[in-house]
Amino acid sequence: MPSVPSSRPAPRLALFAVAVCVLAVVAAVVSFVQGSWLGVVWILMAGISSNMAWFYVRRTKLEREAAQAEAPTTA
């Protein structure tokens, strides 16, 4: 039986993006300490992955707010 994909993949993607961001920053520091300018590429990757993490967190928050707004409230 095939597994059903998660209905909420955004938080997991945000965590992966944060992990990539942290690893890219560490790689940049190591690269600069060793005297290599390759660290610039790692800094750029850290920037992209941090933007991805921010996007997924924000999207999840907006989806949650939209779902709460659509839910009927009983008074």
N, C-alpha and C positions, 0 to 999 in steps of 0.2 A: 504494500500500500504506500503510495507516495506521501511524503510529509507535506503538511499544509504550511505555506510560508507565513511568517509572522505578520500580523496586521499592523505592527508598530516597528518597522525597521529603522526609523529615523534616530531614536536614541542610541541604538547600537552603532549606526554609522557615525554619529557624533563622537562616541567614545573612541572609535577607530581613528577618526580624524585627529582627536586630541592626542592619542598615542603617537601617531605619525608626526605631529607637531613637536612633541617633546623629544622624540628620537632625532628629528631633524635638527633641533637646537643643540642637542648633545653632539651630534655629528659635526655641526658647524664649529662648536667650541673646540672639539678635538682637532679639526682640520686647521683652524687658525693657530692653535697652540703649536702644531707641527710646522707652521710656517707656510701652509698651502692656501692659495686663494680660492680653492675649490669650496671653501666654506660659504662663499657668496651664493653658490647654487643651493646649498642647504638652507640658508636664510630665506631664499625665495620659496623653497618648498615648505618651510615652516609657515610662511605667510599665507600661502595658498591653503594649506591644511587647516590653519586656524580660521580662515574665512569659511571653509567648508563646515567646520564644527559649529561656528556661529550660525550659519545658514540652517543646519539641521536642527539645532536647539530652538531657533526662532520659529521654524516651520512647525515643529511639534507643538510649541506653545500656542501658535495661532490655530492649529487644527483642534487642540483641546478646547480653546475658547469658543471656536465655532460650534463644536459638538455640544458644549454646555448651553450656548445660545439657542440651538435648535431643539434641545430637550424641553418638553413641556413641563412647566412648573405647576405643581398642585398647591393651591392655597387653601 
